[in-house]
Amino acid sequence: MYFGLSEDQNLLQDSVRRYLESACDLEKIRSFAEGDITLAHDLQAGLMDLGVPFVLIPEAYGGLGLGVLEAALVQQAMGRQVAPASFTSAYAMAVIGLREGASEAQKTDWLGRLAGGSVILGVGLTEAVGAREASGVSLKGSQASGRASFVMGAELATHFLLTTGQDLLIVDRQASGVTETALTTIDKTRQLVMLDLENVACDVLSGDAIAAQDKMIDVGRVLLAADSLGAADVMLEKAVAYSKEREQFNRPIGSFQAVKHMCADMVAKLEPCRSLVWYAAYAQDHVAEEAALMSRMAKSHLSEVGKYIARTSTEVHGGMGFTDLLGLHYWFKRLGANRQLLGGPETVREEAAKLQGWS
């Protein structure tokens, strides 16, 4: 039996990867990091042409009806290029939330608008993972008040899907009563915001919000792990390439045993992660009894391996690794942000232990 990606899955990932390599170079990433969001708009248009935003939307609502594994393959390509694209784990989480927690009328409305490109959803689920002081959203009828922290997917979002802990709701970014504050994080390749809401009109999803929220978090963690896998791949490749070019004592540093061991250790730690992430993504659609556990396994393990790859790749580069010239820090910081979003490895491992009855 063959355990691997299908031809169609390989073609999907390769097409997204080739597009991003041509459209999302380092200079454009630098411009985005400095506040110019032109790249995000350009990538949105290009990815729409490729059909990427339709991956998780069911065919009945104008999408491709594919699974979380295909979404993870796309996200892995995003991580490779540290792309500030609207199809991030946030966008995919929003689609999952609508698929799992909306009424039929709401699915037809919102998923149809997502497929048409008139709506882009960001997601705020931080309070469902770890409560923060003075944060939390509450409902009074169809109006929302409170604060949502670390809302993801804010680059081009027109609306946000938020949680009260018991309900999921959608608010218009331009609605009266919405106050938005840009958050400064180490990762300059994506934008996160804090939303303060005061009696904001919203659309409350009428399905099983708790189950939908849990599924969104599971899928979001898998996609963050996939993003980290892509970013770590690049940092490893850059370290190997640099070790072949940089010379000391009239020899490439890659010929020294210590550097060889550093690169070999990175490969040994990273390669098993590929199958872990792919299986965790596959389980979300096909192995329901393992989906929650595997999402936590993938997220926590990739958080630790990503941290190791980021540190070791930078060490191989020596002093150059800390400069802006190579841009290595964009991948380094993306891995650092992925480590903490939707729960750090310690939190996620504790959840995994509880699922298995160990805690």
ZILIN-V286600 format. One record per backbone hydrogen bond with DSSP energy under -1.0 kcal/mol. CO is the residue of the C=O (numbers start at 1). NH is the residue of the N-H. E is the energy in kcal/mol with one decimal. If there is no record, write none. Layout:
BEGIN
co=CO nh=NH e=E
co=CO nh=NH e=E
END
This chain:
BEGIN
co=6 nh=10 e=-2.4
co=7 nh=11 e=-2.3
co=8 nh=12 e=-2.4
co=9 nh=13 e=-2.3
co=10 nh=14 e=-2.6
co=11 nh=15 e=-2.4
co=12 nh=16 e=-2.0
co=13 nh=17 e=-2.7
co=14 nh=18 e=-2.7
co=15 nh=19 e=-2.0
co=16 nh=20 e=-2.5
co=17 nh=21 e=-2.3
co=18 nh=22 e=-1.4
co=19 nh=23 e=-2.2
co=20 nh=24 e=-2.3
co=25 nh=29 e=-1.9
co=26 nh=30 e=-2.4
co=27 nh=31 e=-2.0
co=28 nh=32 e=-2.3
co=29 nh=33 e=-2.6
co=30 nh=34 e=-1.2
co=31 nh=36 e=-2.3
co=32 nh=35 e=-2.0
co=37 nh=41 e=-1.6
co=38 nh=42 e=-2.5
co=39 nh=43 e=-2.8
co=40 nh=44 e=-2.1
co=41 nh=45 e=-2.0
co=42 nh=46 e=-2.3
co=43 nh=47 e=-3.0
co=44 nh=48 e=-1.9
co=45 nh=49 e=-1.8
co=46 nh=50 e=-1.3
co=47 nh=52 e=-2.1
co=51 nh=54 e=-1.2
co=52 nh=55 e=-1.8
co=54 nh=64 e=-2.8
co=55 nh=66 e=-2.6
co=57 nh=65 e=-2.5
co=58 nh=61 e=-1.7
co=58 nh=63 e=-2.1
co=59 nh=62 e=-1.9
co=67 nh=71 e=-1.7
co=68 nh=72 e=-2.6
co=69 nh=73 e=-2.0
co=70 nh=74 e=-1.9
co=71 nh=75 e=-2.5
co=72 nh=76 e=-2.4
co=73 nh=77 e=-1.5
co=74 nh=78 e=-1.9
co=75 nh=79 e=-2.4
co=76 nh=80 e=-1.8
co=77 nh=81 e=-1.3
co=78 nh=83 e=-2.2
co=83 nh=85 e=-1.3
co=86 nh=88 e=-1.9
co=88 nh=92 e=-2.1
co=89 nh=93 e=-2.4
co=90 nh=94 e=-2.0
co=91 nh=95 e=-1.8
co=92 nh=96 e=-2.3
co=93 nh=97 e=-2.6
co=94 nh=98 e=-2.1
co=95 nh=99 e=-2.8
co=96 nh=100 e=-2.5
co=97 nh=101 e=-2.4
co=98 nh=102 e=-1.4
co=101 nh=207 e=-2.4
co=103 nh=107 e=-2.7
co=104 nh=108 e=-2.5
co=105 nh=109 e=-2.2
co=106 nh=110 e=-3.0
co=107 nh=111 e=-1.7
co=109 nh=113 e=-1.8
co=110 nh=114 e=-2.4
co=111 nh=115 e=-2.5
co=112 nh=116 e=-1.7
co=113 nh=118 e=-1.3
co=113 nh=119 e=-1.3
co=120 nh=158 e=-2.6
co=120 nh=159 e=-2.0
co=122 nh=161 e=-2.8
co=123 nh=152 e=-3.0
co=125 nh=128 e=-1.4
co=126 nh=129 e=-1.4
co=126 nh=130 e=-2.8
co=132 nh=135 e=-1.9
co=136 nh=147 e=-1.9
co=138 nh=145 e=-2.3
co=140 nh=143 e=-1.2
co=142 nh=202 e=-2.3
co=143 nh=140 e=-2.6
co=144 nh=200 e=-2.8
co=145 nh=138 e=-3.1
co=146 nh=197 e=-3.6
co=147 nh=136 e=-3.3
co=148 nh=195 e=-2.7
co=151 nh=193 e=-1.7
co=152 nh=123 e=-2.0
co=158 nh=173 e=-2.5
co=159 nh=122 e=-2.4
co=160 nh=171 e=-2.3
co=161 nh=124 e=-2.5
co=162 nh=169 e=-2.4
co=167 nh=164 e=-2.5
co=168 nh=205 e=-2.5
co=169 nh=162 e=-3.0
co=170 nh=203 e=-2.2
co=171 nh=160 e=-2.5
co=172 nh=175 e=-1.7
co=175 nh=178 e=-1.6
co=177 nh=198 e=-1.3
co=179 nh=196 e=-3.0
co=181 nh=194 e=-2.8
co=191 nh=154 e=-1.7
co=192 nh=183 e=-2.5
co=193 nh=151 e=-3.0
co=194 nh=181 e=-2.5
co=195 nh=148 e=-2.6
co=196 nh=179 e=-2.7
co=197 nh=146 e=-2.5
co=200 nh=144 e=-2.6
co=203 nh=170 e=-2.0
co=207 nh=209 e=-1.4
co=208 nh=212 e=-2.2
co=209 nh=213 e=-2.8
co=210 nh=214 e=-2.3
co=211 nh=215 e=-2.1
co=212 nh=216 e=-2.4
co=213 nh=217 e=-2.2
co=214 nh=218 e=-2.3
co=215 nh=219 e=-2.7
co=216 nh=220 e=-2.9
co=217 nh=221 e=-2.4
co=218 nh=222 e=-1.9
co=219 nh=223 e=-2.4
co=220 nh=224 e=-2.1
co=221 nh=225 e=-2.1
co=222 nh=226 e=-2.2
co=223 nh=227 e=-2.3
co=224 nh=228 e=-2.3
co=225 nh=229 e=-2.1
co=226 nh=230 e=-2.1
co=227 nh=231 e=-2.4
co=228 nh=232 e=-2.8
co=229 nh=233 e=-2.1
co=230 nh=234 e=-1.6
co=231 nh=235 e=-2.1
co=232 nh=236 e=-2.3
co=233 nh=237 e=-2.4
co=234 nh=238 e=-2.9
co=235 nh=239 e=-1.9
co=236 nh=240 e=-2.4
co=237 nh=241 e=-2.5
co=238 nh=242 e=-2.4
co=239 nh=243 e=-2.2
co=240 nh=244 e=-1.0
co=242 nh=246 e=-3.0
co=243 nh=254 e=-2.8
co=246 nh=253 e=-3.0
co=248 nh=251 e=-1.2
co=251 nh=248 e=-2.9
co=252 nh=255 e=-2.1
co=253 nh=256 e=-1.6
co=256 nh=260 e=-2.3
co=257 nh=261 e=-2.6
co=258 nh=262 e=-1.7
co=259 nh=263 e=-2.3
co=260 nh=264 e=-2.7
co=261 nh=265 e=-2.6
co=262 nh=266 e=-1.7
co=263 nh=267 e=-2.1
co=264 nh=268 e=-2.5
co=265 nh=269 e=-2.0
co=266 nh=270 e=-2.3
co=267 nh=271 e=-2.6
co=270 nh=273 e=-1.3
co=271 nh=274 e=-1.3
co=272 nh=276 e=-1.4
co=273 nh=277 e=-2.7
co=274 nh=278 e=-2.3
co=275 nh=279 e=-2.5
co=276 nh=280 e=-2.4
co=277 nh=281 e=-2.3
co=278 nh=282 e=-2.5
co=279 nh=283 e=-2.8
co=282 nh=285 e=-1.2
co=282 nh=286 e=-1.8
co=283 nh=287 e=-1.6
co=287 nh=290 e=-1.9
co=290 nh=294 e=-2.8
co=291 nh=295 e=-2.0
co=292 nh=296 e=-1.5
co=293 nh=297 e=-2.4
co=294 nh=298 e=-2.7
co=295 nh=299 e=-2.2
co=296 nh=300 e=-2.4
co=297 nh=301 e=-2.3
co=298 nh=302 e=-2.5
co=299 nh=303 e=-1.6
co=300 nh=304 e=-1.6
co=301 nh=305 e=-2.8
co=302 nh=306 e=-2.7
co=303 nh=307 e=-1.6
co=304 nh=308 e=-2.0
co=305 nh=309 e=-2.9
co=306 nh=310 e=-2.6
co=307 nh=311 e=-2.1
co=308 nh=312 e=-2.8
co=309 nh=313 e=-2.8
co=310 nh=314 e=-1.6
co=311 nh=315 e=-2.0
co=312 nh=316 e=-2.2
co=313 nh=317 e=-1.6
co=315 nh=318 e=-1.0
co=317 nh=320 e=-1.1
co=318 nh=321 e=-1.4
co=319 nh=322 e=-1.4
co=320 nh=323 e=-1.4
co=327 nh=330 e=-1.6
co=328 nh=332 e=-2.1
co=329 nh=333 e=-2.8
co=330 nh=334 e=-1.6
co=331 nh=335 e=-2.3
co=332 nh=336 e=-1.6
co=333 nh=337 e=-2.4
co=334 nh=338 e=-2.6
co=335 nh=339 e=-1.7
co=337 nh=341 e=-2.2
co=340 nh=343 e=-1.7
co=344 nh=348 e=-2.4
co=345 nh=349 e=-2.5
co=346 nh=350 e=-1.9
co=347 nh=351 e=-1.8
co=348 nh=352 e=-2.1
co=349 nh=353 e=-2.4
co=350 nh=354 e=-2.0
co=351 nh=355 e=-2.2
co=352 nh=356 e=-1.3
co=353 nh=358 e=-3.2
co=354 nh=357 e=-1.3
END
